[in-house]
Amino acid sequence: MARAIMIQGCTSSAGKSYLTAALCRILANQGVQVAPFKAQNMSNNAGVTPAGLEMGRAQLVQAQAARVVPDVRMNPVLLKPEADTRSQVVLLGRADPELTALGWRERKPRLWPHVQAALHSLLDEYEVVVIEGAGSPAEVNLRSSDIVNMRVAQEAGAAVLLAADIDRGGAFAHLLGTWHCLTPEERAMMKGFILNRFRGDARLLSPAPEWLEEQTGVPTVGVIPMLDIPLPEEDGFWTEKQPAGGEQGFIAVARLPRVSNLDEFAPLGLLVRWVTTPAELEGARAVILPGSKSTAADLGWLRASGLAAAVTRAAHAGVPVLGICGGLQMLGQTLNDPHGVEGGGEVPGLGLLDLSTTLAADKTTRLTTLTDAETGLSLCGYEIHHGQTRGGAGVQELAPGLLWRAGNVRGTYLHGLLENPAYLERFLGWVGLAPPADLDSLDARLDAIATRVRAGLDWDFVRGLL
């Protein structure tokens, strides 16, 4: 019997975050004191805990699924990619420059004690911990530096369930191949396989699950249907479904190379179109520059792609433009990096807002409530930024240090701005678009997902592992 159950995947984007959230809500609905855990995330989709600490967005959602207060112990290590070969290391909710400067393999001995301590403290406080893996446990080149997959499973004594995305094809080969890449000790922890995102008649799967069990001794304990119930995850979920925009028009959101916190645009529903070229911007009713983990580099990309000029033309033509966090900084006059947070130097912005930004050495992370002087609305959200921004004479400050406007161009440091229903309605009014169909609350979606996932699992088998 185990105190922890772990969802691993054959590949990235196999649905680990989704299934972990579902298990947390299923167990919470049964009265079990449950907490999520992921030792190490690599994602620019992050949020802030009530304690003002930063952690992966997926674990914040999983904490809500478990009906517990988010705690950075649930995601002790967060890697935020800044370039193809560089990531900022966030340890227990705070950016750590010393760890960021170390090489990938050099970090393990420094990080593993923190992972151990966080994991065991959760195991001490909760009846069950639902653990999410990362990538695949079959990445044998990373075994020596593993602090997130089988190393964590062994530390927790977890029962492991391995998920494959059957919608992409090759699921049985993925499951068998992953199992073969494990050591005998690791295979002993593998208790069941899950076929995720299945479309069609599950009876047509036979005899493949039986064949797989003959090869491995591991039963297939779940066939989860393709669920069109979105959750904020750690990767690009909201950019994978590219809508046509509909007859009434669309809102263009720049798909920056290092885009961050992209799930905050979910309330816009199918009105969103992610764009990477000037041609895709044509006809947009509004333009949003989202957050970025590397604002200066993404600003360079914006110029090189031609989008910077296209956004400027749209703004001058009266199209509403909104910049959030890094996007806000891009809209200003200058971005100065005296401490080398993003490599140093000063770069010019788009000049659409009379703002100047300096990147501070310390990062601001906090939950925030502000009053918008333009609308009179009280707005809730969170801040994650190094930037300190000051306005000049040509811009109206709507909330001190957080929200500015010049004509049809607005910028803010408040992530989650459009998740405030009243502000979303005002924004769409400025844009001239009707609100999208109601998106159920996150809590209602978690309950719906839990119901569907439990129905697809051999729940008696899974519950019996704990």
N, C-alpha and C positions, 0 to 999 in steps of 0.2 A: 504494500500500500504506500502511496506517495502523498506528501503534503503539497506537491507542486505538479502542475501539468504544463507541458510546453508544446507550443505550436511552432514547428519548423517548416521550411518550404524547400521544394526542389530547386526553386529559382527565386530571384527577386520578383516582386509583384505577383506572388502566388496566392495572396490574400491572407497573409499571416496576421496583419494588424486587424483586419476585419473579423477573422475567426476568433482572435484573442478577445476583442471587444464583445463578441457574441457570447463566448464562454463566461466572461465576467458578468454579463447581465443575466445569463441563465442561472448561474450559481447565486448571484445576489437575490434573484427572484425566489430562490428556494431558501432564503434566510441564511446563506453561508457568508461569513465574513471573508471577503475575497479582495485581493489587490493585484493589479497588473505589474509586470516587470519586464523591462528590456534593458540589458546591460549597456548596450552601445547602439545608438542611432546614428545614421549618416543622413542628414536632412536639413534643408533650410526652412522647413515648415515647423516652426517652434511657437510656443506660447509661454505664458507666465503663470506661475502658481500664485495662490493668495499670499505666500511669503515673499513675493517679488523675485522669484528665481526662475530661470529659464529651463524648459525641458521640451522634448519632442511633442508635437501636436497629437500624434497617435496615442501617446500614453496619457495625455490630458483627456482625450475622449474615452480611453479605456477606464480611467479613474471614474469618470461620470457613469460609465456602464456599470462599474462595480459599486456605485453610490458611495464613494469615499472621497475625501478631500485630496486633490492632487498633491503629490509630494515628490521632490526631485530624486528621492531614493528609488522611485519607480523607473527612472531613466538616468542613472548616475553619470553616464558619459554620452555627450551629444557632440558629434562632429558636423560642423557646418562648412560645406565646401566653398572655398573662395576662388579656386582655380583647379585645373585638371589634376594637379599634383600637390595641392595645399588645402588644408582644412583647419578652421579654428576649432580648438578643443574647449568644450564647455564641460567642466567637472563639477558635479553637484550644484548645477545652476549658475555657475560663474565662469566666464571666459578665463582661461589659464594661459597666459602668453608663454610661459616656460615650456609647458607641455606642447603647445602649438608649434614651437620651434624644433621639437624633437622629431626624429624619423619615425615612420609607422611602427617598425618592430621595436624600437627603443621605448615606446610608450607602454608596452604591455606590463613590465614589472612595476611601473609607476601607477598604472590604472587598476590592475587586478585587485589589489587590497581594498580599494574603494568599492569595486563591484562586489566582492565577497561581503564586506561589511553591510552594504545596502541590502543585498539579497537576504542575509541571515537576519537582519533586523526586521524585515517584512515577514519572513517565515516565523519569527518569534511573536509578532503582533497579530497575524491573521491566520485564519483556519486553513486557507488555501491561497497559493500564489499562482496566477496564470502567467506564464513566461512566453514572451515572443522571441524567436530567433531572428537572425538577419541573413539576407542572401540565402546561401545554401550551406549545410554542414559538409557537403561533398567537395568544397573548395580546399583540396588537400594542400595547396601551396600556402594557405593561410592557417593551417592547423597549429603550427608552432606559436603563432601569435593570437590564437583564438581566445577571446574573452566574452563571446556572445552566444555561441552555439553549444556544442557538446561539452565544452568546459563548464559552462553554466549548468547544463542539465546534470552533469555528474556532481557538481557542487551542491545542487539542490536535491539530488536524488529524485529527479522528475521523471514522470511518465511522459514519453515523447510521442506526439502525433505528427506525422509528416504529410504535408498538403501539396498537391499538384494542381495546377490550373489546366483542367482538361479541355477548356475552350481553345487553348492554343495548340492542342495536338501533342502526341507523344507522351501522354501522362504516364502510361505504364512503364515505358522505357525510362522516364525520369525517376520514377519511384524505385525501380529495380536498380538502376545505375547508381542512385544516391546510396541505397542500402549497401551495394557492393563496395563503395568507397569508404565505408565506416569500418572502424576496428571491431573485433568481436565484442569488446566491452561496450562500445557505443551501440552496436546492433541490439544488445540485450536490453537497452533502454527504449528501443523503438517498439511501441505497443500497438500502433495502428496507422493505417493509411487513410487519407481523406482525398476524395476527388472533388475538387472545388470548381464552381462556375459551370455546372453541367446543364446542357440544353437537351431536351428530348426525353425519350422513354428509357428509364434506368434499366429496364429489363434487357435492353439491347447490349448492355455491358458484359453480360455473361458470355463466355466463361472466363473473361480476362481477370476479374478479381480472384476467382478460385485458382487460376494458374499462378497469379502473383503470390498468393499465400503458399502454394506448393513450393515456389522458388525460395521464399524468404522465411516462411513461418509466421508472417505478420498479416493479420486480417485487414481487409478494407472495412472501416468502421463508419464511413460516412460518404454520402453522395449529396453534395450541397448544390442546389440549383443556382443558375445565374440570377442574382437578385438585383433589381434596379432600385435599390434603396441606398443612396449615397451616404458615405461617412467621410469626414476629414481624415486623410491618411498622411503618411510621411512622404509620399512621392507625388507625382503629377496627376492624381486622379481627375481633377477638374479640367485638365487640359486634354485628356484622352478622348473625351466626347466633344467633338467639334461641331456645334450646331450651325445651322444655315442662317440663323438670325431671324427668320420669319418675315412676314410681309411688312410688319411695322418698323423694322430696322433692327440694328444691333449696337452693342457697346463694345468697342475695341479695347482689348487689354494687351499691352505689349508683352510678348513671351520672351522676357529677358533671359540670357544664358544662366544667370545666377538668381533667378526669381525666387522670392521667399514668400511664405505665408499666403500662397495662392488660393487656399481653400476659403479665405474670407470673402471671395466673390461668389460663393455658392448661392446666396440669396438672390442674385441676378438671374439664376436659372439659365434658360436657353437664350437669354438676351446677350450672353457673353460670346464674343468671338476672339480667340487668341490669335494675335497677328505677329508676323515677323518681317513683312515687306510693306512698302508704301502702297502697293496695289491692293493689299488686303484691307487697308485702312479706308479706302474709298467708300463713301456712303455711310460711314459710322455716324451715329447720332451723338456719341460721346466717346472720349478717349481716356483710358486710365493707365497711368504709369505705376506699376505695383512696387512692392518692396524688393530690395536686392541685397544680397550678401556682399557684393563687390560693386558698389555704386559707380566708382570711377571707371572700372573696366566695362560695366554694362552701359554706361554713358558713351564710351568709345564705340561699343558695338551698335548702339542706337544711331550714332552718326554714320558709321560705316555702312549700315544696312539701308540708309536713306530714311529711316523712320523719324529721326530727329527733325529733319526738314519738313517731313509730312505732318508731324504733330504740330510744329510751329505754324505751318500754313493753315491747318485746321483751327487752331486757336485764334489766329488772326481773322478767320472767316466766321468766328462766333460759335464754333462747336465747343460745348463744355469739356473741359479737361480737368482731371483730378489726379493728383500725385499723392501716393501714400508712402511714408517713410523714405526709402531710397528714391522713390519716384518724386517725392516732394523736393529732395535735395537736387535732383536733376533739373527741376523746373526753375531753380534759382539762378543767380548770377555767377557764383563761384562755389567750388568745393575744395576746401583746404585740408590737407592731411599732415600736420606738422609732426605727429608722433609715429608715422609709418603704419598706421592701422591697416591701410590698404596698399602699402608700398611707398607712401609719401608723395609730396608734391602738391601742386594746385592745378585744377582743371576748370575751364569755364563751363557753366551750365547752359541751359537753353535760353535763359533770360526772360522767361515768361512770368516769373514772379521776382519782385525786388527783394531777394533774400540772399544771405551769405551764410554758408555752413562751414563749421570747423569740426573735424572729427576728434573727439576727446579720447584720451587713453582708456578711460573707464567707460563701460557700457551701461546705459540706463535700461533697467528691466523692471517694470511695475504695472500693476493694474491701475487704470486711470478712469476717472469720471470728470468730464468737463461740461461747461455750458457754452453752446454756440451762440455768439452774439448776433449772428445773422438770422437764425431761426428761433432762438430762445429755447432750443431743446437741450435737455440734459442727456449727454451721450456717454456710454460706457465702452471700454475697450482695453487695450494693453499697449505698452510701449516696449520696443526692443531696438535700441539704436545707440551708436556712438556719436552721432551728429548733434551739435549744438547750433541752432539756427537763429539768426537775427534778421528782423525785417527792416527795410528802408522806407523812405517816404512814399514810394509808389505802391505799397501793399497795405491792405487792411488786416490787422491782427484780430481774429475772431475769438480766439482763446489763447491766453498768454503762453507763448513758446510751443504751441501745439497745432494751431489751425489758422490759415491765412487765405486771403482772397484778393484777386485783382480782376474785376470784371467777370468773365466766364471761366477763369482759371482758379482752381482751389488746390491747396496742399495741406497735408496733415501728417502728424506723427502717430495718430491714433489708429492702430490696427483694429479691425472689427467695426469700423465706422458704419459700413453698409449692413452690418448685422443688427443695427438699431432700426427696428421697423419704421419708426416715424421719420428718421433721416432718409432711409431708403425711399420712402414715398416722396419726400421732398426732392431728392436727387432725380428720381424718374420724372417728376413734374418738370424740373428744369430741362431735362433731356427731351421731354415730349413723348415718352413711352409709357405704355400701360404696365402696371405691375405684373410680374410673371405669376403663373399659377402658384397657389400657396405651397410652400415646402413645409412638411411636417416638422415639428420641433425635433431637435436632436434626441431628446429623451424618448419621444414617440417612435422615432426611427430605430433606436436601440432596442426597444421592446419588440418591434416588428421583425427586426433581424434575428433577435434571440429566438422568437417563435419559429421562424423558418429554418434556422440552422439546427435547432434542437430536433425538428421534425426530420431533417436529413441525416442526423446522426443515430447510431445505435447508442442512445443515451444511457441505457442501463449499463452497457459495457464501459462507456467513458466515465460515468459516475462511479462505477465500481473500481476504477483505478485509484480513486482518492480515499 
